[in-house]
């Protein structure tokens, strides 16, 4: 006698089991989502820090190699300098009459694009070795020996809306060498020995 296939019982999810699975998935998502967001922001900060470090090192090495002056400035357009480092930055040969500006025939070596709106870059530097308060600078210029006019040194801070706890920084040494800032007891140290502060978003 042939089997009646319609008598077989097929198992599946009950409504209760489906609801339990949805609740469990929702709980897992609520736990994982903030961690995923932080991981994305950390990756973005690392990428922009590496990009800025690369631009500073390129400018310094080219100044020494070519025995000329080079600069990194805040980007206004792909061919002109501005004041907001969060809008990207330009690396260029800066041996013309106007320091920190791209004069005619000066070569642009690298262009960095703007960063996400929830992040920003700022800097602080002294131009003389005095008690002058460190100020925001729109460019940094390297000479043939790799030194800069930032005589009192300075730093760049790379920050986002999470605040100081997740900030990154690059210090410019007295010799002009860019170095990653270190943390001590939870404080991100600037080249001045104090906090490499994020301040507030420009």
FILO-430107 format. One record per residue (C-alpha): residue in one letter; chain; x, y, z. Coordinates in steps of 0.1 Angstrom, whole numbers, plus 5000, padded with zeros to 4 digits. Example, Ala and Ser with C-alpha at 12.3 -4.5 7.8 and 13.67 -1.06 7.14 Angstrom:
% residues 2
> a, A, 5123, 4955, 5078
> s, A, 5137, 4989, 5071
***
This chain:
% residues 202
> x, A, 5000, 5000, 5000
> x, A, 5016, 5033, 4990
> x, A, 5026, 5058, 5017
> x, A, 5004, 5088, 5021
> x, A, 5029, 5116, 5023
> x, A, 5003, 5140, 5035
> x, A, 5002, 5122, 5069
> x, A, 5038, 5132, 5077
> x, A, 5042, 5158, 5104
> x, A, 5064, 5187, 5095
> x, A, 5081, 5206, 5123
> x, A, 5087, 5243, 5124
> x, A, 5089, 5273, 5147
> x, A, 5059, 5281, 5168
> x, A, 5048, 5317, 5173
> x, A, 5062, 5317, 5208
> x, A, 5096, 5304, 5197
> x, A, 5097, 5330, 5169
> x, A, 5090, 5358, 5194
> x, A, 5117, 5345, 5218
> x, A, 5142, 5345, 5189
> x, A, 5133, 5381, 5180
> x, A, 5137, 5393, 5216
> x, A, 5171, 5376, 5219
> x, A, 5182, 5391, 5186
> x, A, 5171, 5425, 5197
> x, A, 5190, 5422, 5230
> x, A, 5222, 5411, 5212
> x, A, 5219, 5440, 5188
> x, A, 5214, 5466, 5215
> x, A, 5246, 5453, 5231
> x, A, 5266, 5450, 5199
> x, A, 5256, 5482, 5182
> x, A, 5275, 5507, 5205
> x, A, 5306, 5485, 5203
> x, A, 5304, 5484, 5166
> x, A, 5299, 5522, 5165
> x, A, 5330, 5527, 5187
> x, A, 5350, 5504, 5165
> x, A, 5340, 5524, 5134
> x, A, 5349, 5557, 5150
> x, A, 5382, 5543, 5163
> x, A, 5391, 5531, 5128
> x, A, 5382, 5565, 5114
> x, A, 5404, 5583, 5139
> x, A, 5433, 5559, 5133
> x, A, 5430, 5564, 5096
> x, A, 5430, 5602, 5098
> x, A, 5459, 5602, 5124
> x, A, 5479, 5580, 5100
> x, A, 5471, 5602, 5071
> x, A, 5482, 5634, 5089
> x, A, 5513, 5617, 5102
> x, A, 5522, 5606, 5067
> x, A, 5517, 5642, 5054
> x, A, 5539, 5657, 5081
> x, A, 5566, 5631, 5075
> x, A, 5564, 5635, 5038
> x, A, 5568, 5673, 5041
> x, A, 5597, 5670, 5064
> x, A, 5616, 5644, 5044
> x, A, 5610, 5663, 5011
> x, A, 5623, 5695, 5027
> x, A, 5655, 5677, 5038
> x, A, 5659, 5658, 5005
> x, A, 5653, 5687, 4982
> x, A, 5671, 5712, 5005
> x, A, 5641, 5735, 5003
> x, A, 5610, 5745, 5023
> x, A, 5578, 5725, 5024
> x, A, 5545, 5729, 5043
> x, A, 5513, 5712, 5054
> x, A, 5484, 5736, 5056
> x, A, 5447, 5734, 5063
> x, A, 5428, 5728, 5031
> x, A, 5404, 5753, 5016
> x, A, 5403, 5738, 4981
> x, A, 5426, 5713, 4964
> x, A, 5449, 5742, 4954
> x, A, 5446, 5767, 4982
> x, A, 5451, 5768, 5020
> x, A, 5424, 5777, 5045
> x, A, 5420, 5776, 5083
> x, A, 5400, 5745, 5091
> x, A, 5421, 5714, 5094
> x, A, 5389, 5693, 5095
> x, A, 5384, 5702, 5058
> x, A, 5415, 5683, 5049
> x, A, 5451, 5694, 5044
> x, A, 5476, 5700, 5017
> x, A, 5513, 5691, 5015
> x, A, 5533, 5713, 4992
> x, A, 5567, 5727, 4983
> x, A, 5567, 5762, 5000
> x, A, 5597, 5780, 4988
> x, A, 5578, 5810, 4974
> x, A, 5575, 5845, 4988
> x, A, 5544, 5838, 5009
> x, A, 5549, 5813, 5037
> x, A, 5520, 5789, 5042
> x, A, 5503, 5797, 5009
> x, A, 5505, 5780, 4976
> x, A, 5522, 5805, 4953
> x, A, 5524, 5802, 4915
> x, A, 5545, 5772, 4903
> x, A, 5547, 5757, 4938
> x, A, 5542, 5719, 4937
> x, A, 5514, 5702, 4956
> x, A, 5527, 5669, 4969
> x, A, 5496, 5655, 4985
> x, A, 5459, 5663, 4991
> x, A, 5439, 5650, 5021
> x, A, 5401, 5651, 5019
> x, A, 5378, 5664, 5046
> x, A, 5370, 5642, 5076
> x, A, 5335, 5632, 5088
> x, A, 5314, 5659, 5104
> x, A, 5315, 5642, 5138
> x, A, 5353, 5645, 5139
> x, A, 5377, 5674, 5139
> x, A, 5414, 5683, 5139
> x, A, 5430, 5712, 5157
> x, A, 5465, 5722, 5166
> x, A, 5483, 5744, 5191
> x, A, 5518, 5758, 5188
> x, A, 5541, 5785, 5200
> x, A, 5563, 5803, 5175
> x, A, 5588, 5815, 5201
> x, A, 5602, 5800, 5233
> x, A, 5584, 5822, 5257
> x, A, 5553, 5821, 5279
> x, A, 5532, 5829, 5248
> x, A, 5499, 5809, 5249
> x, A, 5499, 5781, 5223
> x, A, 5475, 5791, 5194
> x, A, 5458, 5775, 5165
> x, A, 5481, 5776, 5134
> x, A, 5469, 5773, 5098
> x, A, 5501, 5757, 5086
> x, A, 5533, 5741, 5096
> x, A, 5565, 5748, 5075
> x, A, 5596, 5727, 5074
> x, A, 5631, 5740, 5064
> x, A, 5660, 5723, 5047
> x, A, 5672, 5709, 5080
> x, A, 5638, 5695, 5090
> x, A, 5631, 5722, 5116
> x, A, 5600, 5743, 5118
> x, A, 5591, 5779, 5131
> x, A, 5572, 5761, 5159
> x, A, 5601, 5769, 5181
> x, A, 5582, 5761, 5212
> x, A, 5570, 5728, 5195
> x, A, 5533, 5720, 5192
> x, A, 5507, 5693, 5186
> x, A, 5478, 5682, 5164
> x, A, 5448, 5667, 5182
> x, A, 5424, 5643, 5163
> x, A, 5391, 5642, 5181
> x, A, 5354, 5632, 5177
> x, A, 5322, 5637, 5196
> x, A, 5331, 5610, 5222
> x, A, 5355, 5636, 5238
> x, A, 5389, 5637, 5252
> x, A, 5390, 5600, 5263
> x, A, 5393, 5587, 5228
> x, A, 5414, 5615, 5213
> x, A, 5446, 5610, 5194
> x, A, 5475, 5634, 5190
> x, A, 5507, 5640, 5171
> x, A, 5534, 5661, 5187
> x, A, 5560, 5681, 5168
> x, A, 5593, 5680, 5186
> x, A, 5618, 5708, 5188
> x, A, 5637, 5692, 5159
> x, A, 5605, 5692, 5138
> x, A, 5600, 5654, 5140
> x, A, 5563, 5644, 5142
> x, A, 5557, 5618, 5169
> x, A, 5525, 5601, 5182
> x, A, 5515, 5615, 5216
> x, A, 5516, 5591, 5246
> x, A, 5491, 5588, 5274
> x, A, 5501, 5589, 5311
> x, A, 5476, 5581, 5338
> x, A, 5448, 5586, 5312
> x, A, 5461, 5620, 5301
> x, A, 5471, 5624, 5264
> x, A, 5504, 5643, 5267
> x, A, 5512, 5672, 5244
> x, A, 5547, 5684, 5235
> x, A, 5543, 5711, 5262
> x, A, 5540, 5685, 5289
> x, A, 5503, 5690, 5296
> x, A, 5471, 5678, 5280
> x, A, 5468, 5675, 5243
> x, A, 5433, 5690, 5244
> x, A, 5406, 5685, 5219
> x, A, 5390, 5718, 5229
> x, A, 5357, 5721, 5211
> x, A, 5347, 5713, 5175
> x, A, 5355, 5742, 5152
***
